């Protein structure tokens, strides 16, 4: 029985850590499709991004895909790296992933955002087998 508990804990922690890696990959590759795979299908995602993007609204997963596809086509990621700490509440099945995103505009101006991804456990809403989904994306300009 204890082996089952260890297995379940390791499985839980591996799923917990896969989303930050995939978020990082999506931003470094400017890949809206990869980010889309981390969004819930049947619930709204709140996205709030300051200037120069200037967007704040609740959108569907498809709208978020098209928004980030436009963002990644307009702004080239210069750097993206996660912060060391995750604010986690595993007993409540959610955590906040923080990262720093630096991107360049077409005229080579650099902007830096601090991103916050609210990630929650949604086992019934998963199409790709990963129950961790991004419920909210917020940014602050640094």
C-alpha positions as CSV (number, residue, x, y, z in Angstrom):
1,X,0.0,0.0,0.0
2,X,2.8,2.4,0.8
3,X,4.3,1.8,-2.7
4,X,1.0,2.9,-4.2
5,X,1.1,6.1,-2.2
6,X,4.7,6.8,-3.3
7,X,3.7,6.1,-6.9
8,X,0.7,8.5,-6.7
9,X,2.8,11.2,-5.0
10,X,5.5,11.0,-7.7
11,X,2.9,11.0,-10.5
12,X,1.2,14.0,-8.9
13,X,4.5,15.9,-8.6
14,X,5.5,15.0,-12.2
15,X,2.2,16.4,-13.5
16,X,2.7,19.4,-11.3
17,X,6.0,20.2,-12.9
18,X,5.2,19.5,-16.6
19,X,3.1,22.7,-17.1
20,X,5.9,25.1,-16.2
21,X,8.3,23.4,-18.6
22,X,5.7,23.5,-21.3
23,X,4.9,27.2,-20.7
24,X,8.6,28.0,-20.9
25,X,8.9,26.0,-24.1
26,X,5.9,27.7,-25.7
27,X,7.3,31.2,-25.0
28,X,10.8,30.4,-26.1
29,X,9.6,28.8,-29.3
30,X,6.8,31.5,-29.8
31,X,4.5,28.5,-30.1
32,X,0.8,29.4,-29.5
33,X,-0.3,25.8,-30.2
34,X,1.8,24.5,-27.3
35,X,0.4,27.1,-25.0
36,X,-3.1,26.3,-26.3
37,X,-2.7,22.7,-25.2
38,X,-2.3,23.9,-21.6
39,X,-5.6,25.8,-21.6
40,X,-9.0,24.4,-20.4
41,X,-11.4,23.6,-23.2
42,X,-14.7,24.3,-21.5
43,X,-14.0,27.3,-19.3
44,X,-12.9,30.9,-19.7
45,X,-9.3,32.0,-19.3
46,X,-8.7,35.5,-17.9
47,X,-5.8,37.2,-19.6
48,X,-4.4,40.6,-18.6
49,X,-1.3,42.0,-20.3
50,X,-0.1,45.6,-20.1
51,X,1.4,47.9,-22.8
52,X,2.5,47.4,-25.5
53,X,0.1,44.5,-25.8
54,X,-2.7,46.1,-23.8
55,X,-5.2,43.2,-23.4
56,X,-7.5,42.3,-20.6
57,X,-10.5,40.0,-21.0
58,X,-11.9,36.5,-20.4
59,X,-11.6,34.4,-23.5
60,X,-12.1,30.8,-24.6
61,X,-9.2,28.5,-25.3
62,X,-9.5,29.2,-29.1
63,X,-9.5,33.0,-28.6
64,X,-6.5,32.7,-26.4
65,X,-4.7,30.7,-29.1
66,X,-5.4,33.3,-31.7
67,X,-4.4,36.1,-29.3
68,X,-1.0,34.4,-28.5
69,X,-0.5,33.5,-32.1
70,X,-0.8,37.3,-32.9
71,X,1.4,38.2,-29.9
72,X,4.1,35.7,-30.9
73,X,4.1,36.9,-34.5
74,X,4.3,40.6,-33.4
75,X,6.8,40.3,-30.6
76,X,9.8,38.0,-30.6
77,X,10.7,36.4,-27.3
78,X,14.2,37.5,-26.2
79,X,14.3,35.6,-23.0
80,X,11.9,33.6,-20.8
81,X,12.8,32.1,-17.5
82,X,10.9,30.9,-14.5
83,X,11.3,32.3,-11.1
84,X,12.7,29.9,-8.5
85,X,9.5,29.8,-6.4
86,X,6.1,28.5,-7.2
87,X,3.3,29.5,-4.9
88,X,1.6,26.2,-4.4
89,X,-1.5,25.0,-2.6
90,X,-1.6,21.3,-3.5
91,X,-4.4,20.6,-1.1
92,X,-6.5,23.1,-3.0
93,X,-5.2,21.7,-6.3
94,X,-3.8,24.9,-7.7
95,X,-0.5,26.8,-7.9
96,X,0.9,30.0,-9.3
97,X,3.8,29.8,-11.7
98,X,5.9,33.0,-12.0
99,X,8.2,33.9,-14.9
100,X,10.0,36.7,-16.5
101,X,9.4,37.3,-20.2
102,X,11.5,39.7,-22.2
103,X,10.5,40.4,-25.8
104,X,11.4,42.6,-28.7
105,X,9.1,44.7,-30.8
106,X,9.5,45.0,-34.6
107,X,11.6,48.2,-34.1
108,X,13.8,46.3,-31.7
109,X,12.6,47.9,-28.5
110,X,12.8,45.5,-25.5
111,X,10.0,45.1,-23.0
112,X,10.1,43.0,-19.8
113,X,7.0,41.5,-18.1
114,X,6.7,39.5,-14.9
115,X,4.1,36.8,-15.8
116,X,1.8,35.0,-13.4
117,X,0.1,31.8,-14.5
118,X,-2.7,30.5,-12.2
119,X,-2.7,26.7,-12.8
120,X,-5.3,24.4,-11.5
121,X,-6.1,20.8,-11.4
122,X,-9.1,20.0,-13.7
123,X,-9.3,16.2,-14.3
124,X,-12.6,16.3,-16.0
125,X,-11.6,18.9,-18.6
126,X,-8.5,17.4,-20.0
127,X,-8.3,16.4,-23.7
128,X,-4.6,15.6,-23.8
129,X,-4.3,13.6,-20.6
130,X,-2.7,16.4,-18.5
131,X,-5.3,17.6,-15.8
132,X,-3.2,20.7,-15.0
133,X,-4.6,23.7,-16.9
134,X,-3.8,27.4,-17.0
135,X,-6.9,29.3,-15.7
136,X,-5.4,32.8,-15.7
137,X,-2.5,34.7,-17.2
138,X,-1.5,38.1,-15.7
139,X,1.5,40.3,-16.3
140,X,3.1,43.3,-14.8
141,X,5.5,45.5,-16.7
142,X,9.0,45.6,-15.1
